[in-house]
């Protein structure tokens, strides 16, 4: 056996041992007050189980997979026997340590088979699940029936239905992609879901702040629609919801810059100033609203989200997105190649990501970067107008004024700051 092979074996077995030590550390600390010998498995036992899993996996590579299966059965039998004796003595029927023991052996075996990253990652996740027992039990006990149903529904539409949809275009000009449309449905449903729990956990003011920030990283249009709908049913929450919308819109500018620069680094210089100007105006307005809302010391504790997952509203957004996508493609076909700017304006009605990606790639070939930047800013300005109108029409006058005015000012400032190509 060569020295490199010996090193690899030491590394794999060391990882298996480390997996057991990590899980055993949490289990040992959890049972630290128990009398010595009364535990089903402690710190040392878990470490040895992880190492045993690694050794069994290495032996299985030379002697066959049956060795690993028999070793797992032996561990399961031994740990189960100890568990039965412990239940008879203490009346503690919890099988957490039993399952953790079997999982430790399995993860040790995964490490022994060479999948070190997977073994370590799931060992860390498992240890966190074991260590956060009080918090997890508190969350479960505080979970309402509608919230549990929302978790199951979100899992259904994202993990079951989404992968089944075809990822290709249908209809006129192949403009309708079922996968992409349903992905947006999942996205808006997820934003509503996250917003509900963020507000419930952190309170109305801070929850809306966090939701706006992360919503802007995903889809500021989807968040605007969701918050506008919430403002319709809870008009008193419009000032706080406007903060979330503006934060999401300002974050969208930074996301545009990041996407463009990742594709073509030459986009940074011409795009930095207009993006910074638009983001500064909208962020400053949101912070001003935030300060004023704190000065008023609103005592209401009601959340603008009555349901953690509004599937009907999310599906309605999917239909709206499909119609806008089809309209945008029709404008492109009917008008031909009349200009990048007209295309950018049409694309900005629905979304800015697609036009940002397309123009950033084109700027690597036969398009000047500042031409692409100008078109992207136009798309962002049009998108701002759409979101401002959406906030006013759906959310009402209070939300509309607070959102539309700063977005309009930011759009004009961005268009003024951009270097217009001749």
LUMKOLTOR-487112 format. One line per 2 residues: number of its first residue (from 0); for each residue x negated, y negated, z negated of N, C-alpha, C. Coordinates in steps of 0.1 Angstrom, whole numbers, plus 5000, padded with zeros to 4 digits. Each point is the difference from the previous one (the first is absolute). Example, Ala and Ser with C-alpha at 12.3 -4.5 7.8 and 13.67 -1.06 7.14 Angstrom:
0) 4868/5057/4922/5009/4988/5000/4991/4988/5000 | 5004/4989/5007/4991/4989/5000/5008/4989/4992
This chain:
0) 4992/5012/5000/5008/4988/5000/4991/4988/5000 | 5003/4990/5009/4992/4988/5001/5003/4990/4989
2) 4991/4991/4998/5002/4990/4989/5012/4992/5002 | 5003/4996/5013/5012/4992/5003/5012/5007/4996
4) 5001/5013/5002/5012/5008/4996/5001/5000/4985 | 4989/5001/4993/5001/5001/4986/5005/4986/4994
6) 4995/4989/5006/5005/4987/4997/5015/4998/5002 | 5005/5006/5011/5014/4998/5003/5008/5008/4990
8) 4995/5012/4996/5008/5008/4990/5000/4993/4987 | 4989/4994/4996/5000/4992/4987/5010/4989/5001
10) 5000/4993/5011/5009/4989/5002/5015/5004/4999 | 5003/5011/5007/5014/5004/5000/5004/5005/4986
12) 4992/5008/4994/5003/5004/4986/5000/4989/4990 | 4991/4990/5002/5000/4988/4991/5013/4992/5002
14) 5005/4999/5012/5013/4993/5002/5011/5008/4994 | 5000/5013/5001/5011/5009/4994/5000/4998/4985
16) 4988/4999/4994/4998/4998/4985/5005/4986/4997 | 4997/4990/5008/5004/4986/4997/5015/4999/5001
18) 5007/5007/5009/5014/5000/5001/5006/5005/4987 | 4995/5011/4995/5005/5006/4987/4997/4991/4988
20) 4988/4993/5000/4997/4991/4989/5009/4988/5000 | 5004/4995/5012/5008/4988/5000/5014/5003/4995
22) 5006/5011/5005/5014/5004/4995/4999/5004/4985 | 4989/5007/4997/4999/5005/4986/4998/4988/4990
24) 4994/4989/5005/4998/4989/4991/5013/4994/4996 | 5009/4999/5010/5014/4995/4997/5007/5009/4991
26) 5000/5013/5003/5007/5010/4992/4995/5001/4986 | 4986/4999/4999/4994/5001/4986/5004/4988/4992
28) 5000/4988/5007/5004/4988/4992/5014/5000/4996 | 5009/5005/5009/5014/5001/4997/5003/5009/4988
30) 4992/5011/4999/5002/5010/4989/4990/4998/4989 | 4994/4988/4999/4989/4999/4991/5003/5002/4985
32) 5013/4998/4997/5004/5001/4986/5005/5014/4996 | 5000/5009/5010/5004/5014/4998/4989/5007/4993
34) 5004/5011/4992/4990/5008/4993/4992/5008/5010 | 4987/5001/4997/4991/5008/5009/5005/5014/5002
36) 5002/5004/5012/5004/5013/5004/5015/5001/5002 | 5008/4989/4998/5014/5001/5002/5004/4996/5014
38) 4991/4994/5007/5003/4996/5014/4998/5011/5010 | 5009/5000/5010/4999/5010/5011/4986/4998/5007
40) 4996/4988/5003/4987/4997/5006/4996/4987/4996 | 4987/4998/4998/4994/4988/4996/4990/4995/5010
42) 4991/4990/4996/4991/4994/5008/4990/5010/5007 | 4995/5009/4992/4990/5010/5005/5007/5010/5009
44) 5012/5004/4996/5007/5010/5008/5004/4995/5014 | 5004/4987/5001/5003/4995/5013/4988/4998/5009
46) 4988/4997/4993/4988/4999/5008/4996/5013/5006 | 5002/5011/4992/4996/5013/5004/5010/5005/5011
48) 5013/4996/4999/5009/5004/5010/4997/4994/5014 | 4996/4987/4999/4996/4994/5013/4988/5007/5006
50) 4990/5003/4991/4988/5006/5005/5003/5014/5005 | 5009/5007/4993/5004/5014/5004/5006/4999/5014
52) 5009/4990/5002/5006/4999/5013/4989/4998/5011 | 4990/4992/4998/4989/4998/5009/4993/5012/5003
54) 4996/5008/4990/4993/5012/5001/5008/5011/5008 | 5013/5000/4997/5009/5010/5007/5001/4996/5015
56) 5000/4987/5003/5001/4996/5014/4987/5004/5008 | 4989/4998/4993/4987/5004/5007/4999/5015/5002
58) 5005/5008/4990/5000/5014/5001/5009/5005/5011 | 5012/4993/5002/5010/5003/5010/4994/4999/5014
60) 4991/4990/5002/4994/4998/5013/4991/5012/5004 | 4995/5008/4991/4992/5011/5003/5007/5014/4998
62) 5010/5000/4991/5007/5013/4997/5014/5000/5005 | 5005/4989/5005/5014/5000/5005/5009/4992/4991
64) 5011/4995/5006/5009/4991/4993/5007/5007/4988 | 5001/5014/5001/5006/5007/4989/4994/4997/4986
66) 4987/4997/5000/4993/4997/4988/5006/4988/4993 | 5002/4990/5008/5006/4987/4995/5014/5002/4995
68) 5008/5008/5007/5013/5003/4996/5001/5007/4987 | 4991/5010/4998/5000/5008/4988/4995/4992/4988
70) 4991/4991/5003/4995/4991/4989/5011/4991/4996 | 5008/4994/5009/5011/4992/4996/5010/5007/4992
72) 5003/5012/5004/5010/5009/4993/4995/5002/4985 | 4987/5003/4999/4994/5003/4987/5001/4987/4991
74) 4997/4989/5006/5001/4987/4992/5015/4998/4996 | 5009/5001/5010/5014/4998/4997/5005/5009/4989
76) 4996/5013/5000/5004/5010/4990/4994/4996/4986 | 4988/4996/5000/4993/4997/4987/5006/4987/4994
78) 5002/4990/5008/5006/4987/4995/5014/5002/4996 | 5008/5008/5007/5014/5002/4997/5001/5008/4987
80) 4991/5010/4998/5001/5008/4987/4997/4990/4988 | 4990/4992/5002/4997/4990/4989/5011/4991/4998
82) 5007/4996/5010/5011/4991/4999/5012/5006/4993 | 5003/5013/5003/5010/5007/4993/4998/5001/4985
84) 4987/5003/4996/4997/5001/4986/5001/4987/4993 | 4996/4989/5007/5001/4987/4995/5014/4995/4998
86) 5009/5004/5009/5015/4997/4998/5006/5007/4988 | 4996/5012/4998/5005/5007/4989/4995/4994/4986
88) 4989/4995/5000/4994/4994/4988/5004/4986/4998 | 5002/4992/5010/5002/4985/4998/5014/4996/5005
90) 5007/5008/5008/5013/4997/5006/4999/4988/5010 | 4988/4998/5005/4997/4990/5010/5001/5006/5014
92) 5011/4998/5007/5002/5007/5013/4995/4992/5012 | 4992/4989/4998/4995/4992/5011/4990/5008/5008
94) 5001/5001/5013/4991/5007/5008/4990/4991/5008 | 4999/4988/4995/4991/4990/5007/4985/5006/5000
96) 4995/5004/4988/4987/5005/4999/4998/5013/5009 | 5010/5008/5000/5000/5012/5008/4998/4997/5015
98) 5009/4991/5005/4999/4996/5014/4986/4993/5003 | 4996/4991/4990/4987/4993/5002/4989/5010/5001
100) 5000/5011/4992/4990/5010/5001/4999/5007/5013 | 5012/5004/5006/5000/5006/5013/4995/4990/5011
102) 5005/4987/4998/4996/4990/5010/4984/4998/5000 | 4995/5000/4988/4985/4998/4998/4993/5011/5007
104) 5004/5013/4999/4993/5011/5007/5002/4998/5015 | 5012/4996/5004/5002/4998/5015/4991/4989/5006
106) 4999/4989/4992/4992/4989/5005/4985/5003/5000 | 4996/5008/4990/4986/5004/4999/4997/5009/5012
108) 5010/5009/5004/4998/5008/5012/5000/4992/5013 | 5008/4989/5001/5000/4991/5011/4986/4994/5002
110) 4994/4996/4988/4987/4994/5001/4990/5010/5004 | 5001/5013/4995/4991/5010/5004/5000/5004/5014
112) 5012/4997/5007/5001/5003/5014/4994/4989/5009 | 4996/4989/4993/4993/4989/5007/5009/4988/5002
114) 5013/5000/4996/5008/4989/5001/4999/4991/4988 | 4988/4994/4998/4997/4993/4988/5009/4988/4998
116) 5002/4992/5011/5007/4987/4999/5015/5003/4996 | 5006/5011/5005/5014/5003/4997/5001/5004/4986
118) 4990/5009/4995/5001/5005/4986/4998/4988/4990 | 4991/4991/5003/4998/4989/4990/5011/4991/5000
120) 5006/4996/5012/5011/4991/5001/5012/5005/4992 | 5003/5013/5002/5012/5005/4993/4998/5003/4986
122) 4987/5002/4996/4997/5001/4986/5002/4987/4993 | 4996/4989/5006/5003/4987/4995/5015/4997/4999
124) 5007/5003/5010/5015/4997/5000/5006/5009/4989 | 4996/5012/4999/5006/5009/4990/4997/4995/4986
126) 4988/4995/4998/4996/4995/4987/5008/4988/4996 | 5003/4991/5010/5008/4988/4998/5014/5004/4996
128) 5006/5010/5007/5013/5005/4997/5001/5005/4986 | 4990/5007/4996/5000/5006/4986/4998/4989/4990
130) 4992/4990/5003/4997/4989/4990/5011/4990/4999 | 5008/4998/5010/5010/4990/5000/5014/5006/4996
132) 4999/5010/4992/5013/5007/4995/5010/4991/4994 | 4996/4991/4990/5009/4992/4993/5007/4990/5010
134) 4992/4994/5009/5005/4990/5009/5010/5007/5010 | 4996/5012/5005/5008/5007/5010/5014/5004/4993
136) 4999/5005/4988/5012/5004/4993/5009/4987/4998 | 4994/4989/4997/5008/4988/4997/5007/4996/5013
138) 4992/5000/5012/5006/4996/5012/5012/5009/5004 | 4998/5013/4998/5010/5010/5003/5013/4997/4992
140) 4998/4998/4987/5011/4998/4991/5007/4987/5003 | 4993/4990/5006/5006/4987/5003/5006/5000/5014
142) 4998/5011/5008/5005/5000/5014/5015/5002/5000 | 5006/4992/5008/5015/5001/5001/5003/5009/5012
144) 5013/5004/5000/5004/5010/5011/4998/4994/5013 | 5004/4987/5002/4998/4994/5014/4986/4999/5004
146) 4991/4999/4990/4986/4999/5003/4994/5014/5004 | 5005/5010/4994/4996/5013/5004/5004/5004/5014
148) 5013/4996/5003/5005/5003/5013/4992/4992/5010 | 4996/4988/4997/4992/4991/5009/4987/5007/5003
150) 4993/5006/4990/4988/5007/5002/5002/5011/5010 | 5010/5008/4998/5003/5011/5009/5003/4996/5014
152) 5008/4989/5001/5004/4995/5014/4988/4995/5007 | 4991/4992/4993/4988/4995/5006/4991/5012/5005
154) 4999/5010/4992/4992/5012/5004/5006/5006/5012 | 5013/5001/5001/5007/5006/5011/4997/4993/5013
156) 5002/4986/5000/4999/4993/5013/4985/4998/5004 | 4991/5001/4990/4986/4998/5004/4992/5013/5002
158) 5002/5009/4992/4992/5013/5000/5007/5011/5008 | 5013/4999/5002/5007/5011/5007/5004/4995/5014
160) 5008/4989/5001/5005/4996/5012/4990/4993/5009 | 4991/4992/4995/4990/4992/5008/4991/5009/5008
162) 4994/5011/4995/4991/5008/5008/5008/5008/5011 | 5013/5001/4999/5007/5008/5010/5004/4991/5012
164) 4999/4987/4999/5003/4992/5012/4989/4999/5010 | 5004/5000/5013/4990/4999/5011/4993/4987/5000
166) 4987/5000/5002/4992/4987/5000/4997/4997/5015 | 5011/4996/5007/4999/4996/5014/5011/4991/5004
168) 4999/4993/5011/5010/4991/5004/5011/5006/5008 | 5012/4994/4998/5012/5005/5007/5008/4987/5005
170) 5010/5003/5008/5008/4989/5005/4994/4991/5010 | 5006/4989/5003/4994/4990/5010/4986/4996/4996
172) 4991/5002/5010/4986/4996/4999/4993/5008/4989 | 5006/5011/4995/4994/5008/4989/4998/4991/4988
174) 5009/4991/4998/4998/4990/4989/5004/5005/4986 | 5008/5011/4999/5005/5004/4987/4992/5012/4996
176) 4993/4999/4989/4992/5011/4995/5007/5004/4986 | 5006/5011/5000/5008/5004/4987/4991/5001/4988
178) 4987/5004/5002/4991/5001/4988/4997/4987/4995 | 4996/4990/5009/4997/4987/4995/5011/4993/4994
180) 5012/5001/5006/5012/4994/4994/5004/5005/4987 | 4999/5013/4998/5004/5006/4987/4989/4997/4990
182) 4987/4999/5004/4990/4996/4991/5003/4986/4994 | 5005/4991/5008/5004/4987/4995/5012/5001/4990
184) 5009/5010/5003/5011/5002/4990/4994/5005/4987 | 4990/5009/5001/4994/5005/4987/4992/4989/4993
186) 4994/4991/5008/4993/4989/4995/5008/4990/4992 | 5012/4996/5006/5008/4991/4992/5007/5007/4988
188) 5003/5013/5002/5006/5007/4988/4989/5001/4989 | 4988/5002/5004/4989/5001/4990/4997/4987/4993
190) 5001/4989/5008/4998/4987/4994/5011/4997/4989 | 5012/5003/5004/5011/4998/4990/4998/5009/4988
192) 4996/5012/5002/4997/5009/4989/4989/4995/4991 | 4989/4996/5006/4989/4994/4992/5004/4987/4993
194) 5007/4992/5007/5005/4988/4994/5009/5002/4988 | 5008/5009/5001/5010/5003/4989/4992/5004/4987
196) 4990/5009/5002/4993/5005/4988/4989/4990/4995 | 4995/4992/5010/4990/4990/4995/5007/4989/4992
198) 5012/4996/5004/5008/4991/4992/5005/5006/4987 | 5004/5012/5000/5004/5007/4988/4989/5001/4989
200) 4988/5003/5005/4989/5002/4991/4993/4987/4996 | 4998/4991/5009/4992/4988/4998/5009/4988/4997
202) 5013/5001/5002/5009/4989/4998/5003/4993/5013 | 5010/4992/5001/5004/4994/5013/4989/4992/5006
204) 4994/4991/4993/4990/4990/5006/4988/5008/5005 | 4993/5007/4991/4988/5007/5004/5003/5011/5010
206) 5011/5007/4999/5004/5011/5009/5001/4995/5014 | 5007/4989/5002/5001/4994/5013/4987/4996/5006
208) 4991/4995/4991/4987/4995/5005/4992/5012/5005 | 5000/5011/4993/4993/5012/5004/5006/5006/5013
210) 5013/5000/5000/5007/5006/5012/4997/4992/5013 | 5000/4986/4998/4997/4992/5011/4986/5002/5006
212) 4990/5001/4990/4986/5002/5005/4999/5013/5007 | 5005/5011/4995/4998/5013/5007/5009/5002/5012
214) 5012/4993/4999/5009/5000/5012/4994/4993/5011 | 4992/4989/4998/4993/4993/5011/4989/5009/5006
216) 4994/5009/4993/4991/5009/5006/5006/5010/5009 | 5013/5003/4997/5007/5010/5008/5008/4993/5011
218) 5011/4992/4996/5008/4994/5010/5007/4988/4993 | 4996/4988/5003/5007/4988/4994/5014/4999/5006
220) 5002/5004/5012/5014/5000/5006/5009/5009/4992 | 4996/5012/4998/5008/5009/4992/5003/4995/4986
222) 4990/4994/4994/5002/4995/4986/5009/4988/5001 | 4999/4991/5010/5009/4989/5001/5015/5004/5001
224) 5002/5010/5009/5013/5005/5001/5006/5006/4987 | 4991/5008/4993/5005/5006/4988/5003/4990/4989
226) 4991/4989/4999/5002/4990/4990/5012/4991/5003 | 5002/4998/5013/5011/4992/5004/5013/5007/4997
228) 5001/5013/5002/5012/5007/4996/5002/5000/4985 | 4989/5000/4992/5001/4999/4986/5005/4987/4995
230) 4996/4989/5007/5004/4987/4997/5015/4998/5003 | 5005/5007/5010/5014/4998/5003/5009/5006/4988
232) 4996/5011/4994/5007/5006/4989/4997/4993/4987 | 4988/4994/4999/4996/4993/4987/4995/4986/5003
234) 5009/4991/5003/4995/4986/5004/4991/4994/4990 | 5002/5003/4987/4992/4993/4990/4985/5004/5001
236) 4997/5012/5006/4986/5004/5001/4993/4995/5013 | 5007/4991/5008/4994/4995/5012/4987/4993/4998
238) 4998/4991/4990/4987/4994/4998/4989/5009/4998 | 5002/5011/4992/4989/5010/4998/4998/5008/5012
240) 5011/5004/5007/4998/5008/5012/4993/4992/5011 | 5002/4987/5000/4993/4992/5010/4985/5001/4998
242) 4995/5001/4987/4986/5001/4997/4995/5013/5006 | 5007/5011/4998/4996/5013/5006/4999/4999/5015
244) 5009/4994/5006/5000/4999/5015/4988/4992/5005 | 4998/4989/4994/4989/4991/5004/4986/5007/4998
246) 4999/5007/4988/4987/5007/4998/4998/5011/5010 | 5011/5007/5004/4999/5010/5010/4996/4994/5014
248) 5006/4989/5003/4997/4993/5013/4985/4995/5000 | 4996/4995/4989/4986/4995/5000/4990/5012/5001
250) 5003/5011/4993/4992/5011/5001/4999/5006/5014 | 5011/4998/5007/5001/5005/5014/4989/4993/5009
252) 4997/4987/4997/4990/4994/5008/4986/5006/4997 | 4997/5003/4988/4988/5006/4996/4999/5014/5007
254) 5011/5007/5000/5000/5014/5006/4997/4999/5015 | 5006/4990/5007/4997/4997/5014/4985/4998/5002
256) 4994/4991/4992/4986/4998/5002/4991/5012/4998 | 5004/5008/4990/4992/5012/4997/5001/5010/5012
258) 5012/5002/5005/5002/5009/5011/4992/4996/5013 | 5001/4987/5003/4994/4994/5011/4984/5002/4999
260) 4995/4996/4989/4985/5001/4998/4995/5014/5000 | 5008/5009/4995/4995/5014/5000/4999/5005/5014
262) 5009/4995/5009/4999/5005/5014/4990/4992/5008 | 4999/4987/4998/4990/4992/5007/4995/4989/4990
264) 4988/5002/4996/4994/4990/4990/4999/4986/5006 | 5000/4998/5013/4999/4987/5005/5013/4992/4998
266) 5011/5006/4996/5012/4994/4997/5000/4992/4987 | 4990/5002/4992/4999/4994/4986/4999/4985/5001
268) 4991/4995/5008/4997/4985/5000/5012/4992/5005 | 5006/5004/5012/5011/4992/5005/5013/5002/4992
270) 5001/5011/4993/5013/5003/4993/5000/4996/4985 | 4988/4998/4994/4999/4997/4986/5007/4988/4996
272) 4998/4989/5007/5006/4987/4996/5015/4999/5000 | 5006/5004/5012/5015/5000/5000/5006/5009/4990
274) 4994/5012/4998/5006/5010/4990/4998/4994/4986 | 4989/4994/4997/4998/4995/4987/5009/4988/4997
276) 5003/4992/5010/5009/4989/4998/5014/5005/4997 | 5005/5009/5008/5014/5005/4998/5001/5007/4987
278) 4990/5009/4996/5001/5007/4988/4999/4990/4988 | 4992/4990/5001/4998/4990/4989/5014/4993/4997
280) 5006/4996/5011/5013/4992/4999/5010/5009/4993 | 5002/5012/5005/5010/5009/4994/4997/5005/4986
282) 4988/5004/4998/4996/5004/4986/5002/4988/4990 | 4996/4988/5004/5001/4988/4991/5015/4998/4997
284) 5009/5001/5010/5014/4998/4998/5005/5011/4990 | 4996/5012/5002/5005/5011/4991/4995/4998/4986
286) 4988/4995/4998/4995/4997/4987/5007/4989/4993 | 5004/4990/5009/5008/4989/4994/5013/5004/4996
288) 5007/5009/5008/5013/5006/4995/4998/5008/4988 | 4989/5007/4999/4997/5009/4988/4999/4991/4988
290) 4993/4989/5001/4998/4991/4988/5013/4994/4996 | 5008/4996/5010/5013/4994/4997/5009/5010/4993
292) 5000/5012/5005/5009/5011/4994/4996/5002/4986 | 4987/4999/4997/4996/5002/4986/5004/4989/4991
294) 4999/4987/5006/5004/4989/4992/5015/5000/4996 | 5008/5006/5009/5014/5000/4997/5004/5011/4990
296) 4990/5009/4997/5002/5010/4990/5013/5007/5002 | 5002/5006/5011/5013/5007/5003/5001/5012/4990
298) 5012/5001/4994/5002/5011/4991/5007/5012/5006 | 5004/4999/5012/5007/5012/5006/4990/5011/5002
300) 5004/5012/4996/4992/5012/5002/5006/5009/5010 | 5009/4996/5007/5006/5008/5011/4991/5002/5011
302) 5000/5012/5006/4992/5002/5012/5008/4998/5013 | 4993/4995/5010/5008/4998/5013/5002/5013/5007
304) 4994/5011/4995/5002/5013/5007/5009/5008/4991 | 5013/5002/5005/5009/5008/4992/4998/5015/5003
306) 4994/5003/5012/4998/5014/5004/4985/5001/5004 | 4993/5010/4995/4986/5001/5003/4997/5004/5014
308) 5011/5005/5007/4998/5004/5014/5012/4998/5008 | 5000/4990/5009/5012/4997/5008/4998/5006/5014
310) 5005/5012/5002/4998/5007/5012/5008/4994/5012 | 5012/4995/4997/5008/4993/5010/4993/4988/5006
312) 4995/4992/4991/4993/4988/5004/4987/5003/5008 | 4993/5010/4995/4988/5004/5007/5003/5006/5014
314) 5010/5008/5001/5004/5005/5013/5005/4989/5009 | 5007/4990/4995/5004/4988/5008/4988/4993/5005
316) 4990/4998/4992/4987/4994/5004/4994/5008/5012 | 5001/5013/4999/4995/5009/5011/5007/4997/5013
318) 5013/4999/4999/5008/4996/5012/4996/4987/5006 | 4998/4990/4991/4996/4987/5004/4987/5000/5006
320) 4991/5007/4995/4986/5001/5005/5000/5006/5014 | 5008/5011/5002/5001/5006/5013/5006/4990/5011
322) 5010/4992/4996/5005/4991/5009/4990/4989/5004 | 4993/4995/4990/4990/4989/5002/4989/5006/5009
324) 4995/5012/4997/4990/5006/5008/5004/5002/5014 | 5012/5004/5003/5005/5002/5013/5001/4987/5007
326) 5004/4989/4993/5001/4987/5006/4986/4994/5004 | 4991/5002/4991/4986/4996/5003/4994/5006/5012
328) 5003/5014/5001/4994/5007/5012/5007/4995/5013 | 5013/4997/4999/5008/4995/5011/4995/4987/5005
330) 4997/4991/4990/4994/4987/5004/4987/5001/5007 | 4992/5009/4995/4987/5002/5007/5001/5005/5014
332) 5010/5010/5002/5001/5005/5014/5007/4990/5009 | 5010/4993/4995/5007/4991/5009/4992/4988/5004
334) 4992/4995/4990/4992/4988/5003/4987/5003/5006 | 4996/5013/5000/4987/5003/5005/4988/4995/4991
336) 4989/4998/5007/4988/4995/4993/5000/4985/5001 | 5010/4993/4994/5000/4985/5001/4991/4994/4990
338) 4994/5008/4991/4991/4994/4991/4999/5007/4987 | 4988/5000/4994/4998/5007/4987/5008/4993/4989
340) 5002/4987/5001/5007/4993/4990/5015/5003/4999 | 5006/5002/5011/5014/5003/5001/5002/5014/4994
342) 4991/5009/5003/5000/5014/4995/4998/5000/4985 | 4991/4991/4995/4998/4999/4985/5012/4995/4993
344) 5007/4990/5006/5012/4994/4994/5011/5011/4999 | 5001/5008/5011/5011/5010/5000/4996/5011/4990
346) 4988/5003/4999/4996/5011/4990/5001/4995/4986 | 4998/4987/4998/5001/4995/4986/5014/5000/4995
348) 5010/5002/5008/5014/5001/4995/5001/5012/4991 | 4994/5011/5003/5001/5012/4992/4989/5002/4991
350) 4987/4998/5005/4989/5004/4991/4987/4994/5006 | 4990/4998/4992/4987/4994/5004/4989/5010/5001
352) 5002/5012/4994/4989/5010/5000/4997/5005/5015 | 5011/5003/5007/4998/5006/5013/4993/4990/5010
354) 5004/4987/5000/4993/4991/5008/4986/4997/4996 | 4998/5000/4986/4986/4998/4995/4991/5011/5004
356) 5004/5012/4999/4992/5011/5005/4997/4999/5014 | 5010/4998/5008/4999/5000/5015/4990/4989/5005
358) 5002/4988/4995/4992/4988/5004/4986/5001/4995 | 4998/5006/4988/4986/5002/4995/4993/5010/5008
360) 5006/5010/5005/4994/5010/5009/4997/4993/5013 | 5009/4992/5006/4998/4993/5012/4989/4990/5000
362) 4998/4994/4988/4990/4990/4999/4986/5007/5001 | 4999/5013/4999/4987/5007/5001/4997/5001/5015
364) 5010/4998/5009/4997/5003/5014/5000/4986/5008 | 5012/4997/5006/5000/4989/5009/5008/4988/4994
366) 5002/4999/4987/5007/4989/4995/4991/4993/4989 | 5000/4987/5001/4992/4992/4990/5006/5001/4986
368) 4992/5001/4990/5005/5002/4986/5009/4988/4996 | 4997/4988/5004/5009/4989/4996/5013/5000/5007
370) 5001/5006/5012/5013/5002/5007/5008/5010/4992 | 4994/5011/4996/5007/5010/4992/5005/4994/4986
372) 4991/4992/4994/5004/4994/4987/5012/4990/5002 | 5000/4992/5010/5011/4991/5002/5013/5008/5002
374) 5000/5011/5008/5012/5008/5001/5004/5007/4987 | 4990/5004/4992/5004/5006/4987/5006/4990/4991
376) 4995/4988/5000/5006/4989/4991/5014/4997/5005 | 5002/5000/5013/5014/4998/5006/5009/5011/4995
378) 4996/5012/5000/5008/5011/4995/5003/4999/4986 | 4990/4995/4992/5002/4998/4986/5010/4989/4997
380) 4999/4989/5008/5010/4989/4999/5014/5004/5003 | 5002/5008/5011/5013/5005/5003/5005/5009/4989
382) 4992/5009/4995/5004/5009/4990/5004/4992/4987 | 4993/4989/4997/5004/4992/4989/5014/4994/5002
384) 5003/4995/5012/5013/4995/5003/5011/5010/4998 | 4997/5012/5005/5010/5011/4998/5002/5003/4986
386) 4990/5001/4992/5001/5003/4985/5007/4989/4993 | 4997/4988/5004/5007/4988/4994/5015/5001/5003
388) 5003/5002/5012/5014/5002/5004/5007/5011/4993 | 4993/5012/4999/5005/5011/4993/5003/4997/4986
390) 4991/4993/4993/5002/4997/4986/5013/4991/4998 | 5002/4990/5010/5011/4991/4999/5013/5007/5003
392) 5000/5007/5011/5013/5006/5004/5004/5011/4991 | 4991/5009/4996/5004/5011/4991/5000/4997/4986
394) 4990/4992/4995/4998/4998/4986/5007/4987/4995 | 5004/4991/5009/5007/4988/4996/4992/4988/5000
396) 5006/4989/4998/4993/4987/5001/4988/4998/4990 | 5002/5005/4988/4990/4998/4990/4987/5007/5004
398) 5001/5012/5004/4988/5008/5004/4995/4994/5014 | 5009/4997/5009/4996/4996/5013/4992/4987/5000
400) 5004/4990/4992/4993/4987/5000/4986/5003/4993 | 5000/5007/4990/4987/5002/4993/4990/5008/5008
402) 5005/5009/5009/4991/5008/5008/4997/4993/5014 | 5010/4995/5006/4999/4995/5014/4991/4988/5001
404) 5001/4991/4991/4993/4987/5001/4985/5002/4999 | 4995/5007/4990/4985/5002/4999/4995/5009/5012
406) 5008/5009/5005/4996/5009/5011/4999/4991/5013 | 5010/4991/5001/4999/4991/5012/4988/4991/4999
408) 4997/4994/4989/4988/4992/4998/4988/5007/5003 | 4999/5013/4995/4988/5008/5002/4998/5003/5015
410) 5011/5003/5007/5000/5003/5014/4994/4989/5008 | 5006/4988/4997/4995/4988/5008/4985/4997/4997
412) 4997/5001/4987/4986/4998/4996/4990/5010/5007 | 5005/5013/5001/4991/5010/5006/4999/4997/5015
414) 5011/4997/5006/4999/4997/5015/4991/4987/5002 | 5001/4991/4991/4991/4988/5002/4986/5003/4997
416) 4997/5009/4991/4986/5003/4997/4993/5009/5010 | 5008/5008/5007/4994/5009/5010/4994/4992/5011
418) 4989/5006/5006/4993/4994/5011/5007/5004/5013 | 5008/4991/5006/5008/5003/5012/4991/5001/5012
420) 5000/5012/5006/4991/5001/5012/5006/4993/5012 | 4991/4994/5008/5004/4993/5012/5000/5009/5012
